[in-house]
Amino acid sequence: MYQNRVQRVLDNLATKGCRQAIIADPLSIFYLTGYYAEPYERFLALYISPDDCTLFVNKLFPSAEQYCDRIEVHDDTDNPLPAVVKHIHRDETLGLDKMFPARWTLPLINNHVAKQFILASFAVDDTRSHKDKEERNLMRDASRINDKAMGWLQGQIRVGVAEQEIAEGLLGTYRSLGAQNHSFSPIVSFGANSADPHHMPDNTKLKPGDMILFDVGCKKDMYCSDMTRTFFTAEPTDEQEKAYETVRRANEAAESLVAPGVTFAELDDCARSIISDAGYGQYFTHRLGHQIGLSDHEPGDVSSTHTDPVEPGQIFSIEPGIYIPGRFGVRIEDLVLVTDHGCEVLNSYPKDLTIVSVD
């Protein structure tokens, strides 16, 4: 599996006339080897070429012997670059990923250790974008847990509860359901706070009549989930109901359009047109979605500027929203997996307008 992934990255590099690269993103190293360590300020890198795959690790990191054919170990007093340079083909182009720090990049460039340098992240990003069978199952598992967690969240809705109180209780729920962590900081928004798309939970307490927005995700076995649902605690006003149903229609219409060959931009336009036609275009202030996998936001957004067609194995969010400042916000988000003929929606939590009794 890992050898196949490395080869796919090398194949992508070859389209730019490059045969070697240094990967520094810890999640990409995990993806290509199965080895994970959080290096913080220390050096961690994977060198790949058609005849070489070498992992460079600090002695303080977990043992890497089983993860790569060649391991080079250094300690805190070593300069790791000379060991790396020994592997580089000086008369060829060298790719560096976007996570390779400038303090390591500049010495390589200044010492002319390669013929030229290119940004190699595209090669890894494209490979990670196309999930294999195992990854698809892991993403399904993470979303199943997120569906169950949304049920727990709905059950926490009561007058007087604080946003932060619910957010702080979510991690324990995730872990009880089999996940290891959040995939991002949970968004819990009451009332007018829901009009801030990325509101961070605070001490705001729920009042009768408040709308509630939950945008949450967990990480299970390194893979992420992400979902948003919006709830009511009283009969919605005509405008609130119109906004909610507009967002739901936009979400479902875009999901029904997902299929190989349809562009990311066309998906964005589908949802955005529905919201604009309803008179809320100025209140849909973000792209329609983002790709997801080992990270909650991966390269390749669902926006008007991304004109590539979607392809089988890609997983991304569909999350239209309407945000009226100072009043309320609505967002409905699912993850979709592109199949050979359409898509599989990974979330099953209901999207019908739901009024939660808080009496």
N, C-alpha and C positions, 0 to 999 in steps of 0.2 A: 504493500500500500504506500509506504513512505517513499520507496524508490520510484514508484510511478508518479508521485506528486513532484518529486525533485526533477524527474525527466520532463514533466509538463512545464515546469518553470524554465528549464534549459531550452525547451522548444520555443517558448515565448521569447526568451532572450535572443535566440538565433534570428528571429525576425528583424532584430535591430543590429545584426552583425556582431553580437556579443556572445561569448562562450563561457564567461565566468562572472561570479557575483559574490558579494559579501552581504549576508542577511543579518540584521541586528534586532529586528522586531521580535521580542520574546514569543509572541503568539504565532508569528510566522515560523520561528524555529521549532516551536511545538508542533505546528502543522506539518512540517517537513521531516521531523525526526521522532516525535513523541516525547521529547524532552522539554520540561518547563522549569525555568528558574526566573525569579525577578531580580535582575542585576543591580537595580538602583544606579549608583554612580560607577559601578565596576564594569569591566569589559566582558561582553558575551557576544559571540558572533559565529555564524556558520558560513564557511566558504564552500561554494559548489562550482564544479566544472564537469565536463564529460568524463574525466578520469579521476576526480577527486571530490570527496565530501568530508570535510573536517570541521569538527566542533571545537571551539575555543572557550574554555570555562575557567573560572577562578576556583582555587582549592576550597573556598568557603561554600561553593555551590553544591547542591546534591550531586552524588556520583552520576556520571553520564556514560559510563562504559558500555552499557547495554543498548544505547540509543544511536550510536554512530560508529562506523568502522574505524575512523581515526579521531582520536581525542587529544587535544593539546591543553595541558593544564598549566596555569600560572598562578602566582600569588600577588598580594597587594604591592609588593616592592618591585615586581617585574614590569617592564614595558612590554606589553603583549604584541605590539606591532611587528617587531622583527620576525617573530614566529609566523605571523600571517603572511608577511612579504615573501617568505620562502616558498609559499604555495602559488603566488601570483605569477601568471605568464606576462612578463614585462612588455612583450611585443604585441600584446592584444588589448582589446578594450576591456575595462573592468566595470561591472555594474555595482552600484551601492544602493541600498534601500534607504528610504526616507527617514528611518529611525537611527541610522548610523551617525553618531554624534560628530559635530564639527571638530572637536578636539582630537578625534581619530582620523577624520576625513582629510583635514588640511595637511597633516604630515604626509599622508599617502600622495596627495596631489603635488605638494611642494617637492617631494623626493622623486617624482616621475616614475612611480613603480609600475605604471601601465601606460600603454600607448595613448589612451584617452579614457575618460570616465563618463558614464551615463547613469541617470536615475533608473534603477532596476525595479522599483516597486510595482510597476505595471505588470511585470511578469508574475510576481507572487500574488498580487491582488486579483488578477484574472483567474489564476488557478484556484485561489480560495473562494472566488465567487461561485464556482460551479461545484456544488456539494455532491459528494459521492453517496452511495447507498447508506453507509454507516453514519455519515454526517446528517443525512436527511432524517434517519431514525432518532438521532440524538436531539435534533431540533424539534421533532414531533414530541419527544418526551418532555423537553423543557416547556413547550407550549401547553401540554396537558396539565403540568403542574401549575402553570400560570392561570389556566382556566379555573382550577380548584382554588387558587389563592384569591381570584376575583370574587368567588363566592364568599370566602372569609371576609374580604373587604366589605362587600355589601352588607354582611351581617354585623359590621362594626358601626353602621350608620345609626346614630342616636343623638338627640339634642344634648349639647354640652360637651361632646367629645371634641378634642383638639386634633387638628391635622397632624401635628407632630406625634401625638399619642398613637394614632393609627399607623403612621409610617414606621415608628419604632417597633411596633409589634409584628410587622410584616416579615422580618427576617426569620424570626422563630417559626412562623407559619411555613415559610418556604422550606426551612430545614426539616420540619416535621413531615413535609410532603416528599422529601428526598432530594431537594436541591441543596447546593452548597452556599450560595451567596446571591446577592442582588446582581443583576447585569448592569444596572445603573441606579442612581439614587432615586427612590420612588417619588412620584409627583402625586400629592394629595391636595386637592384644591376645593375650598368651600365658597359658595356664593360668588362675589365679584372676583375672587382670586382665580376662578376658573377662566377668566378672560386673559390671564397671563399664561401663554402656552407652556412655559418652563418654570412655573411657580414652585418654589421650594417650600415644603411644609413648615409652618410656624405655629404659634400658639392660638391661631384663629379657631374659635369654637363654633360648632355647628348650631345654626338657628333654624327654627321651623321655616320651611319654604325655600331654604338654600338649595341650589343645584350643586352637584358634587361630581368632580372629575378625578378618576384614578388612572394614572399612566404608570405601569409597573412592569418589571421583568425580573426573571431569575436566571441564575447560571447553574446548569447541571452538567457535570462531566465536561466542563470547559465551554459548553455551548449555551447561547443566550436565547431568551425569549423576550417579547415586548408586546404589550397590549394596552389599549385604552378603552374605558367605558365611562359613560356619563349617566348619572342618575338624578332623579327628582325626589323631593321630599314633600311636595304638594302638587296639586293639579297645575300643570304648566300654563302660563299665559299663552295667548294666541301666537305671539312672536317667538316665545321659547319653543313652543311645539313646532312652529314652522322651521326654525333654525335647526332643531334636532332632526326632523324628518328630512330636511335638505341634506344634512351631513350624512345621514344613514343612506339616502339614495345615492349620494356621490360615492360613498364607500363601496356599496354593493355593485354599482355600475362599473366602477373601475376594476373591481375584482372579477366581474363577469367578462371583462374585455381581455384579461391577462391570457396570453397564449404566445407560443414561439412566433417571432416575426413582428409582433406588435412592439412599438418602441416605448421606452420609458417615458418619453415626452408625450406620446399619445395617451398614456395612462393618466399623466398629470392633467392634460387638457380635458380629458373626459370628466374627471371629478371637478376640476376648476370651472368648467362651463356650466355644470349643474348649479354650483354655488353662485356663480355670477348671474345666471339667468333668474335665480331667485332673489337677486338684489343684494347679495352679501359678498360680492367679489372682493371688495376692499378689506373685508374682515378675515379672509383666508390668507394668512400672512407668511406661510412657509411652503416648502416643497411638499409634494404628496407623500414621499416616503424615502426610505434608505435601505440599503442592503444590510444584512446581519448574519452573524455566524459566531466565530470565536470572540468577536467584539460586537457590542450592541449597535455601533454605527460603523459599517465597513464601506470602502470606496464603491462608487456606483450608485448615485442617488436617483430617485424617481422625480425628475424635474423637467421643466421645459427646455433645458439646455442639454439634456442627455438624450441624444438622438439614436443611440444604438438600440437594436432590437433585443428584447428579453430572450433568454435561452434556457432550455431545460436544466434543472438543478439549481438555478438561482433562487434565493429566498430574500424577500424584501417586504417592507411594511407598506400598507395602504392606510393612510391616516389623515383624511381631510378634516378640516376644522373651521369653525366660525367663532371669532373672539371679538365681542363688543366691549370696548374698554369701560371699566367701572361698573359693568352690569353683569354679564355672564359669558361663559364660553362653552362650546360643545366640541368634542373630538371623539371620533370612533376609529379605532385602529386594530387591524389584524395583520398577521404575517401570512404571506402566500408563497407557496412553492410552485415554481413553473414546472409543468409536466410536458409530455410530448405533444399533448393536444389542448391544453388549457392550464388550469392551476388547481392546486389543493390548498384550501384555506386551513391553516394550522390551528386556528382558534375556533372553539365551538360555543363560547359563552354568549348568551342571547344579546341581540342588539335592538330588540323592540323597546320602545319608550317604556321605562320602568319607574313607577312611583313607589318609593320605600316609605312605609308607615313609620313615623317617629313618635307617635303618641304613647 
